[in-house]
Amino acid sequence: MKLEITIPPEIISAIAEEVASILKPMMNRLDAPKQTDGLIGVAELSKYLGGVSKDWIYQRTAKNEIPFVKIGHLTKFRRSDIDHWLSAQVVPAVSSLTRRLPMPDPLAGKPPSQDMQSHGGRSKKRSETGG
């Protein structure tokens, strides 16, 4: 089966203009100068980390738990170092089991059958009514 569609040029132009208007802001953001490696202070880092307290930041720097730069008496942070540090702080998500795994019956010496379900170390046969 073959289908041919004829689209008038004015509709194609309108579509192209709409796509360009959507892409232009995205392209401007890509062309913007990158300030990702600039130094930031404690107040800006507090906002960057979602509003953690300044005390929390100072505690982490005192214990060398967060990367920082000392410039005289000032404590500064490189965004790239903070981003790398944040990547190392990620805790992977673990999905929970949808049902309990069957436990082998140590007295029987064989694996449990499909109709057995584990309950606190004991196996209990389900009723025929689906419970």
C-alpha positions in Angstrom: 0.0 0.0 0.0 1.4 3.4 -1.0 0.2 6.7 0.3 1.1 10.1 -1.1 0.4 13.3 0.7 0.8 16.7 -0.9 1.5 19.5 1.6 1.2 23.1 0.3 4.5 25.1 0.6 2.9 27.7 3.0 2.2 24.9 5.5 5.7 23.6 5.2 7.1 27.1 5.8 4.8 27.6 8.8 6.0 24.3 10.3 9.6 25.2 9.7 9.1 28.6 11.4 7.5 26.9 14.4 10.3 24.4 14.7 12.9 27.2 14.5 11.1 29.2 17.2 11.2 26.2 19.5 14.9 25.4 18.8 16.3 28.9 18.9 16.1 29.3 22.7 17.7 25.9 23.1 20.6 26.8 20.7 21.1 30.1 22.6 21.6 28.2 25.8 24.2 26.0 24.1 26.1 29.0 22.9 26.1 30.7 26.3 29.5 30.9 28.0 30.0 28.0 30.4 30.6 29.0 34.0 30.6 25.4 35.3 34.2 25.6 36.5 34.0 29.0 38.1 34.6 29.3 41.8 31.5 29.8 44.0 31.2 30.7 47.6 29.4 29.0 50.5 26.1 30.9 50.0 25.9 29.9 46.3 26.9 26.3 47.0 24.2 26.2 49.6 21.6 27.1 46.9 23.3 24.8 44.4 23.0 21.8 46.8 19.3 22.5 47.3 19.4 24.7 50.3 21.7 22.9 52.7 22.8 25.1 55.6 26.1 27.0 55.5 27.0 25.2 58.8 26.6 21.9 57.0 29.0 23.0 54.3 31.6 24.3 56.8 31.3 21.0 58.8 32.0 19.0 55.6 35.0 21.2 54.6 36.4 20.9 58.2 36.3 17.1 57.8 37.6 17.2 54.2 34.4 15.5 53.1 33.6 17.9 50.3 36.1 19.3 47.8 37.0 23.0 48.3 39.7 25.6 47.6 41.2 27.9 50.2 42.0 31.4 49.0 43.4 33.2 52.0 40.7 32.9 54.6 38.0 32.3 52.0 36.5 28.9 51.2 35.6 28.5 47.6 34.3 25.6 45.5 34.6 24.6 41.8 31.3 23.5 40.3 33.0 20.7 38.4 34.5 19.3 41.6 31.2 19.5 43.4 29.4 17.8 40.5 32.0 15.0 40.6 31.6 14.7 44.3 27.9 14.6 44.0 28.2 11.8 41.4 30.1 9.8 44.0 27.3 10.3 46.6 24.6 8.6 44.5 22.9 5.8 46.3 21.5 3.3 43.7 17.8 2.6 43.8 16.8 -0.9 44.7 13.4 -2.1 43.6 11.4 -4.0 46.2 10.3 -7.5 45.6 6.8 -7.8 44.3 6.3 -11.1 46.2 8.2 -13.0 48.8 10.7 -15.6 47.5 10.0 -19.2 48.5 12.2 -20.5 51.3 13.5 -24.1 51.2 12.1 -26.3 53.9 15.1 -27.5 55.9 13.3 -30.5 57.2 12.1 -31.8 53.8 15.5 -31.4 52.1 14.0 -30.3 48.8 13.0 -27.0 47.3 9.5 -25.7 48.0 6.7 -26.2 45.5 5.1 -23.3 43.6 2.1 -23.3 45.9 4.1 -22.6 49.0 4.9 -19.1 50.3 7.4 -18.0 52.9 6.1 -16.5 56.2 8.8 -15.7 58.7 10.9 -18.8 58.0 7.9 -21.2 57.9 6.2 -22.4 54.8 2.5 -22.3 54.7 0.3 -23.8 52.0 -2.1 -21.3 50.4 -5.8 -22.1 50.4 -7.5 -23.2 47.2 -9.6 -20.0 47.3 -6.5 -17.9 46.4 -5.6 -16.6 49.9 
